[in-house]
Amino acid sequence: MGQHASSAACQDVAVTNTAQTPLIAGRLCIHQVMMRLSELRPVFHSEADLQQSFARVLWETDPTIHTRLEARQLDKREYLDLLAIGPET
């Protein structure tokens, strides 16, 4: 999620900071994903519920993005809540 793109990547979304819009897996505009998620699920019951719903929206929006929940890091002491990997990343 560290890559950025111009506002063209976030068509249909009013973004205040259009100079550098964060992308998920180098492909999806975070603002579009969050707007879709808020339409589908305005309230979550737990962190796991949010993670599952977020991963589902990513998959529905772009099936080429693979997600992993609670991905173990190399040092095996830490977990990443959600990992999103696109075909180019």
Rosetta constraint file for C-alpha pairs under 8 A:
AtomPair CA 1 CA 22 HARMONIC 6.56 0.50
AtomPair CA 1 CA 23 HARMONIC 5.56 0.50
AtomPair CA 1 CA 24 HARMONIC 4.59 0.50
AtomPair CA 1 CA 25 HARMONIC 5.53 0.50
AtomPair CA 1 CA 26 HARMONIC 6.57 0.50
AtomPair CA 1 CA 84 HARMONIC 7.87 0.50
AtomPair CA 2 CA 22 HARMONIC 6.84 0.50
AtomPair CA 2 CA 23 HARMONIC 7.22 0.50
AtomPair CA 2 CA 24 HARMONIC 7.86 0.50
AtomPair CA 2 CA 26 HARMONIC 7.91 0.50
AtomPair CA 3 CA 22 HARMONIC 6.19 0.50
AtomPair CA 3 CA 23 HARMONIC 5.91 0.50
AtomPair CA 3 CA 24 HARMONIC 7.78 0.50
AtomPair CA 3 CA 25 HARMONIC 7.88 0.50
AtomPair CA 3 CA 26 HARMONIC 5.78 0.50
AtomPair CA 4 CA 20 HARMONIC 5.41 0.50
AtomPair CA 4 CA 21 HARMONIC 5.34 0.50
AtomPair CA 4 CA 22 HARMONIC 4.76 0.50
AtomPair CA 4 CA 23 HARMONIC 5.70 0.50
AtomPair CA 4 CA 26 HARMONIC 7.44 0.50
AtomPair CA 5 CA 9 HARMONIC 6.24 0.50
AtomPair CA 5 CA 19 HARMONIC 7.77 0.50
AtomPair CA 5 CA 20 HARMONIC 5.63 0.50
AtomPair CA 5 CA 21 HARMONIC 5.48 0.50
AtomPair CA 5 CA 22 HARMONIC 6.78 0.50
AtomPair CA 5 CA 23 HARMONIC 7.00 0.50
AtomPair CA 6 CA 10 HARMONIC 7.84 0.50
AtomPair CA 6 CA 18 HARMONIC 6.44 0.50
AtomPair CA 6 CA 19 HARMONIC 5.76 0.50
AtomPair CA 6 CA 20 HARMONIC 5.70 0.50
AtomPair CA 6 CA 21 HARMONIC 6.20 0.50
AtomPair CA 7 CA 11 HARMONIC 6.95 0.50
AtomPair CA 7 CA 15 HARMONIC 7.79 0.50
AtomPair CA 7 CA 18 HARMONIC 4.84 0.50
AtomPair CA 7 CA 19 HARMONIC 6.50 0.50
AtomPair CA 7 CA 20 HARMONIC 7.23 0.50
AtomPair CA 7 CA 21 HARMONIC 6.43 0.50
AtomPair CA 9 CA 21 HARMONIC 7.79 0.50
AtomPair CA 9 CA 28 HARMONIC 7.60 0.50
AtomPair CA 9 CA 29 HARMONIC 6.33 0.50
AtomPair CA 10 CA 15 HARMONIC 7.84 0.50
AtomPair CA 10 CA 21 HARMONIC 7.60 0.50
AtomPair CA 10 CA 29 HARMONIC 5.54 0.50
AtomPair CA 10 CA 31 HARMONIC 7.30 0.50
AtomPair CA 10 CA 32 HARMONIC 6.80 0.50
AtomPair CA 13 CA 31 HARMONIC 6.98 0.50
AtomPair CA 13 CA 32 HARMONIC 6.52 0.50
AtomPair CA 15 CA 31 HARMONIC 7.47 0.50
AtomPair CA 17 CA 21 HARMONIC 6.83 0.50
AtomPair CA 21 CA 29 HARMONIC 6.98 0.50
AtomPair CA 21 CA 30 HARMONIC 7.72 0.50
AtomPair CA 22 CA 29 HARMONIC 6.23 0.50
AtomPair CA 22 CA 30 HARMONIC 5.96 0.50
AtomPair CA 23 CA 27 HARMONIC 5.77 0.50
AtomPair CA 23 CA 28 HARMONIC 5.08 0.50
AtomPair CA 23 CA 29 HARMONIC 4.64 0.50
AtomPair CA 23 CA 30 HARMONIC 5.56 0.50
AtomPair CA 24 CA 28 HARMONIC 5.00 0.50
AtomPair CA 24 CA 29 HARMONIC 6.32 0.50
AtomPair CA 24 CA 30 HARMONIC 6.10 0.50
AtomPair CA 24 CA 84 HARMONIC 6.88 0.50
AtomPair CA 25 CA 65 HARMONIC 6.98 0.50
AtomPair CA 25 CA 84 HARMONIC 5.56 0.50
AtomPair CA 25 CA 85 HARMONIC 5.16 0.50
AtomPair CA 25 CA 86 HARMONIC 4.83 0.50
AtomPair CA 25 CA 89 HARMONIC 6.51 0.50
AtomPair CA 26 CA 86 HARMONIC 6.74 0.50
AtomPair CA 26 CA 88 HARMONIC 7.62 0.50
AtomPair CA 26 CA 89 HARMONIC 6.96 0.50
AtomPair CA 27 CA 86 HARMONIC 7.05 0.50
AtomPair CA 28 CA 32 HARMONIC 7.54 0.50
AtomPair CA 28 CA 33 HARMONIC 7.31 0.50
AtomPair CA 28 CA 62 HARMONIC 7.84 0.50
AtomPair CA 29 CA 33 HARMONIC 6.50 0.50
AtomPair CA 30 CA 34 HARMONIC 6.10 0.50
AtomPair CA 31 CA 35 HARMONIC 6.07 0.50
AtomPair CA 32 CA 36 HARMONIC 6.20 0.50
AtomPair CA 33 CA 37 HARMONIC 6.08 0.50
AtomPair CA 33 CA 54 HARMONIC 7.96 0.50
AtomPair CA 33 CA 57 HARMONIC 6.81 0.50
AtomPair CA 33 CA 58 HARMONIC 7.00 0.50
AtomPair CA 33 CA 61 HARMONIC 7.96 0.50
AtomPair CA 34 CA 38 HARMONIC 6.07 0.50
AtomPair CA 35 CA 39 HARMONIC 6.32 0.50
AtomPair CA 36 CA 40 HARMONIC 6.38 0.50
AtomPair CA 36 CA 57 HARMONIC 7.29 0.50
AtomPair CA 37 CA 41 HARMONIC 5.81 0.50
AtomPair CA 37 CA 42 HARMONIC 7.57 0.50
AtomPair CA 37 CA 53 HARMONIC 7.32 0.50
AtomPair CA 37 CA 54 HARMONIC 6.70 0.50
AtomPair CA 37 CA 57 HARMONIC 6.52 0.50
AtomPair CA 38 CA 42 HARMONIC 4.90 0.50
AtomPair CA 41 CA 53 HARMONIC 7.81 0.50
AtomPair CA 44 CA 49 HARMONIC 5.93 0.50
AtomPair CA 44 CA 50 HARMONIC 5.82 0.50
AtomPair CA 45 CA 49 HARMONIC 6.03 0.50
AtomPair CA 45 CA 50 HARMONIC 7.71 0.50
AtomPair CA 46 CA 50 HARMONIC 6.45 0.50
AtomPair CA 47 CA 51 HARMONIC 6.19 0.50
AtomPair CA 48 CA 52 HARMONIC 6.10 0.50
AtomPair CA 49 CA 53 HARMONIC 6.15 0.50
AtomPair CA 50 CA 54 HARMONIC 5.97 0.50
AtomPair CA 51 CA 55 HARMONIC 6.12 0.50
AtomPair CA 51 CA 69 HARMONIC 7.12 0.50
AtomPair CA 51 CA 81 HARMONIC 7.53 0.50
AtomPair CA 51 CA 82 HARMONIC 6.86 0.50
AtomPair CA 52 CA 56 HARMONIC 6.12 0.50
AtomPair CA 52 CA 69 HARMONIC 7.87 0.50
AtomPair CA 53 CA 57 HARMONIC 6.25 0.50
AtomPair CA 54 CA 58 HARMONIC 6.32 0.50
AtomPair CA 55 CA 59 HARMONIC 6.23 0.50
AtomPair CA 55 CA 67 HARMONIC 6.21 0.50
AtomPair CA 55 CA 82 HARMONIC 7.89 0.50
AtomPair CA 56 CA 60 HARMONIC 6.09 0.50
AtomPair CA 57 CA 61 HARMONIC 5.96 0.50
AtomPair CA 58 CA 62 HARMONIC 5.96 0.50
AtomPair CA 58 CA 63 HARMONIC 7.36 0.50
AtomPair CA 58 CA 65 HARMONIC 6.96 0.50
AtomPair CA 59 CA 63 HARMONIC 4.62 0.50
AtomPair CA 59 CA 64 HARMONIC 7.47 0.50
AtomPair CA 59 CA 65 HARMONIC 6.40 0.50
AtomPair CA 59 CA 66 HARMONIC 7.25 0.50
AtomPair CA 59 CA 67 HARMONIC 7.94 0.50
AtomPair CA 64 CA 86 HARMONIC 6.22 0.50
AtomPair CA 64 CA 87 HARMONIC 6.35 0.50
AtomPair CA 65 CA 84 HARMONIC 6.40 0.50
AtomPair CA 65 CA 85 HARMONIC 5.49 0.50
AtomPair CA 65 CA 86 HARMONIC 4.43 0.50
AtomPair CA 65 CA 87 HARMONIC 6.73 0.50
AtomPair CA 66 CA 84 HARMONIC 5.70 0.50
AtomPair CA 66 CA 85 HARMONIC 5.18 0.50
AtomPair CA 66 CA 86 HARMONIC 6.40 0.50
AtomPair CA 67 CA 82 HARMONIC 6.82 0.50
AtomPair CA 67 CA 83 HARMONIC 5.42 0.50
AtomPair CA 67 CA 84 HARMONIC 4.50 0.50
AtomPair CA 67 CA 85 HARMONIC 6.31 0.50
AtomPair CA 68 CA 82 HARMONIC 5.75 0.50
AtomPair CA 68 CA 83 HARMONIC 5.07 0.50
AtomPair CA 68 CA 84 HARMONIC 6.68 0.50
AtomPair CA 69 CA 80 HARMONIC 7.41 0.50
AtomPair CA 69 CA 81 HARMONIC 5.74 0.50
AtomPair CA 69 CA 82 HARMONIC 4.59 0.50
AtomPair CA 69 CA 83 HARMONIC 6.40 0.50
AtomPair CA 70 CA 79 HARMONIC 5.42 0.50
AtomPair CA 70 CA 80 HARMONIC 5.25 0.50
AtomPair CA 70 CA 81 HARMONIC 4.54 0.50
AtomPair CA 70 CA 82 HARMONIC 5.87 0.50
AtomPair CA 70 CA 83 HARMONIC 7.82 0.50
AtomPair CA 71 CA 79 HARMONIC 5.31 0.50
AtomPair CA 71 CA 80 HARMONIC 5.04 0.50
AtomPair CA 71 CA 81 HARMONIC 6.62 0.50
AtomPair CA 71 CA 82 HARMONIC 6.72 0.50
AtomPair CA 71 CA 83 HARMONIC 6.62 0.50
AtomPair CA 72 CA 76 HARMONIC 5.93 0.50
AtomPair CA 72 CA 77 HARMONIC 7.65 0.50
AtomPair CA 72 CA 78 HARMONIC 6.17 0.50
AtomPair CA 72 CA 79 HARMONIC 4.42 0.50
AtomPair CA 72 CA 80 HARMONIC 6.33 0.50
AtomPair CA 73 CA 77 HARMONIC 7.12 0.50
AtomPair CA 73 CA 78 HARMONIC 5.63 0.50
AtomPair CA 73 CA 79 HARMONIC 5.58 0.50
AtomPair CA 73 CA 80 HARMONIC 6.80 0.50
AtomPair CA 85 CA 89 HARMONIC 6.06 0.50
